[in-house]
Amino acid sequence: MAASAMMEVADIAVVAVYFVLVLAIGLLAMWKANRSTVSGYFLAGRSMNWAAVGASLFVSNIGSEHFIGLAGSGAASGFSVAAWEFNALLLLQLLGWLFIPVYILSGVYTMPEYLAKRFGGRRLKVYFATLSLVLYIFTKLSVNLYTGALFIQESLGWNLYLSIILLIAMTAILTVTGGLAAVIYTDVIQAVLMIGGALTLTGLSLYEVGGLEGVRTRYMQASPNITSIMLTYPNLSFSNSCLLHLEPKPAALTILRGPTDPDLPWPGFLLGQTPASLWYWCADQVIVQRVLAAKNIAHVKASTIMAGFLKILPMFIIVIPGMMLASSSRTTSSASAPLTAWRSAVPRPAAPT
């Protein structure tokens, strides 16, 4: 009991130190940054070096929702979800070498401003700004706030809504008072903590399961512990289609799968997802604004190269740990016997002739 209490105190202390550190760095950046001009506030005076911009690009994309959703997708379907990360690696280079030079030459601070200069008219500018705000509120901010607050609730036992208010308050203080400079500096700290913590967890997990070969073997051989699930949720029922898909998929260790794969066919990913990712990485305000804060074109290109290399990491620090968690929570023992018996009773579709 004492050990549990000590651990709880240690956890709270770590979170408190993290919040204090982030606030201190944000306030320091606010004090040093030139916020009296538009460029100083929105683009950090175009004074950021490539390392800070590259780290900020990575953190702007990878957040609490990825540590929950990306790990969960890895647990459910294997390596395929990492395709988004490797796709981003290439698109980031388009941003740094093709798009950003055009944005810089146009002298804009925001994407709505660029569209207004490129195509003319105020209505397009207002429409795009409104659309961007609506999309951010309902597809990004809401998810980020919920997953971040959910983590705080599960780890520290705090109230969910109180956690959301705390996150909003901290973000507002740093962003409104410090401008983009404060945001980028805090992103750098979060990148170091995020990558360092995830690499430590991945190393410990790989040691426990016997390396990547252990991940492959245990993940492909494991089945959900149906006995435990039924004891926890006695009113739960399984459909035939659900039972047929409980085991790991044969292509779980493949990133780009065949054209008939129901989860991630490679033609659908390349032709369908790539255009959407092109907008996100090359025309999204959050991403573009950070790169515009770089000192010059050389720092722009170096920052996108750095961010591209960092995008390789989620495969190993998020997706694979999710698969390891799935293999440890599943079972290869007799506890999966009910699943085997139920599956044998489920009629399978006839093989194509």
C-alpha positions, 0 to 999 in steps of 0.5 A: 500500500505504501509502495502504491502511495509512493508511486502515486506521489512520484507520478504526480510529481513528474506531471507537475514538474513537466507542467512547470517546465513547459510553462517556464520555457513558454514564459521565457520565450514570451519574454525574449520574443519580439511580439510587437510585429506581425512577423514576430508574433505569427512567425517568431520573427523568422528566426528559428533554426532547423532543429527547432522547426523540425522538432516542432513539425513532428510534435505538431503531428504526433500527439496524445491521440497518436499514442492511443489511436496509432498503438490501438491500430497497430494492435488491431491490424499490425504494421499497415498503419505505419504507411501514413508515417512513411508517406509523410516522410516524402511529402515533407520534402515536397513542403520544404523544397517546392511549396515553402519557397513559393509561400516565402516569395509571396510574403504571406503569413497564413494560408488564407492570405496566400489564397487571396493573393493567388486567386484574388477576392476576399470571400475565398480568404474568409471561406478558407479561414472559416473552414480551417477553424471548423475542421480544427475544432471538430477533427483535431482540437476535440480529439487532442483535448479528449485524449490528453484529458483521458490520459490524465484521468486514467493515470492520475485519477483527475476529473475528465472535464477539469483536465480538459479545462487545465489543458485549454488554460495552459495552451491559451496562456502559452499561445496568446502571450508568447506567440509562435516562438513560445509554441515552438520552444515548448514543442522542442521540449515535448519532442525530447520528452516524448521520443525519450520516454517512448524509446525507453518503453520500446526498449524495455518491451522489446527486451521482455518479448525477445526482440522484433522476432519475438514480436512477430512470433507472439503477435501472429500466434496470439488470440484474444482471451475470450474467457476473460472478455466474457467474464468482464462483459457477460452480456457481450455477444459475438457475430459470425463476422466478428469471430472470423476476424479475431485472430491476427490477419495473415498480412499483419506484418505487411505495410502496403497490402494487396489491392483486394485487402479490406483494410489498406489496399496499396492502390487505395492508399497511394491514390486516395490517401496521398492527395489528402496527406499532400494538403495536410503536409503542404497547405495546412496552416499549423504545419506551414506556419512553423516552417515559415518561421525558419531563418532561411531556405537552408533551414527550411529544407533541413527542418523538413529533412529532420522531421522526415527522419523523425516520422520513421520513429512512430513505427517503432515507438508507437505501432510496435509497442501497441502490437506487443501490448496486444500479444501480451493481453491476448493468449496462446494458452488454453484460455483461447479454447472457447474461441477455437470452439466457437470459430469451428462452429462458424460457417466460413464462406466458400473459397472462390472457384 
